[in-house]
Amino acid sequence: MTEGSPRRIALAGTITSDRIVYEDGPSFKGLGGILYQAAVLAGLGDEVHIVTNCGAGLRPEVDRLTAEWPELRRDRMAIVPGPGNVVNLFYPRQGERLEVLESVVEPLPSERLRSAAAHSEWLLVALNSGLDIERSDWRSVVDRLSCPVWLDIHSLALDPVLRAPRAYVPIPEWPAWARGVTFVQANRQELACLLGHPERFPTRAEVDGFARAAFDLGVKAVFLTLGREGVLVLTPHETRQVHAAGPEQVVDTTGCGDVLCAGAVHRLVRGAGIFGAAAFGVRLAARAAGLAGIQETYEMARAARTEIAPEEVP
């Protein structure tokens, strides 16, 4: 295969309907969740098979939005009754965003996820709701896979409540999620939850300790997203902080971590080095911060199809 040839990637998680409010800025409403990663991977030219339960209430909008994405495959998307995952997101001037999950879909069945991954070169999983798949089902999938797995823990760190602000909670069972995964992604708040103290961000020594524990479970790299500061990438042999210049004007930061991981996976599946793949993902995420919406993200990724920087070549 050439650098530009499409790769088959299974993308699992939840499609959401987001209402986004900034305390000192504009408000947005639209689809989100794994459609951010799907927009990037499809825009870059990969064959993306989304594995999700989509609420019947969201299906018309999903169909309308993705109708012109020839790279997207929906053979693993099931339509389930109800409005789907409906989420309110509030960004204060300072501190972490607040999330209220108004409704949720049922967890993914392990058989569908396992089948999709078995026929793909990579599996990318984003736990958008934290209720996307049962832990026992997740283990039954990962323990039988041979392809690389990228796991973004995301909303796993949130209290699984409906129609109330979701608090960040400790995740003492995190090794059961991470064991056998190739790449783990989290932001500082989420990593604090994995370490058992959601009330404060981890120290650098704690980050390094977590990474060592993850490596013992088979993880090849930990991606700690740092917002405007880029991403800290930790491997057993080297650690680097990777960043890129942001847009002149930040419009919406929702989905930037999703864009980063999708861009990195696009490069990794082609054999790029971990840090070069991270650099590409960070650049895309920086651009995405100057946009709002899934379609705009798809178009941004399409425009980036021809980009190959020297540090991204294997």
Helices and strands as residue ranges (DSSP letters): E 8-12, E 15-22, E 27-33, H 35-43, E 47-55, H 59-66, E 72-73, E 77-80, E 85-91, E 98-103, H 110-118, E 122-126, H 135-142, E 149-152, G 154-157, H 174-178, E 183-187, H 188-194, H 204-216, E 221-225, G 227-229, E 231-234, E 239-242, H 256-268, H 274-288, H 294-303, G 310-312
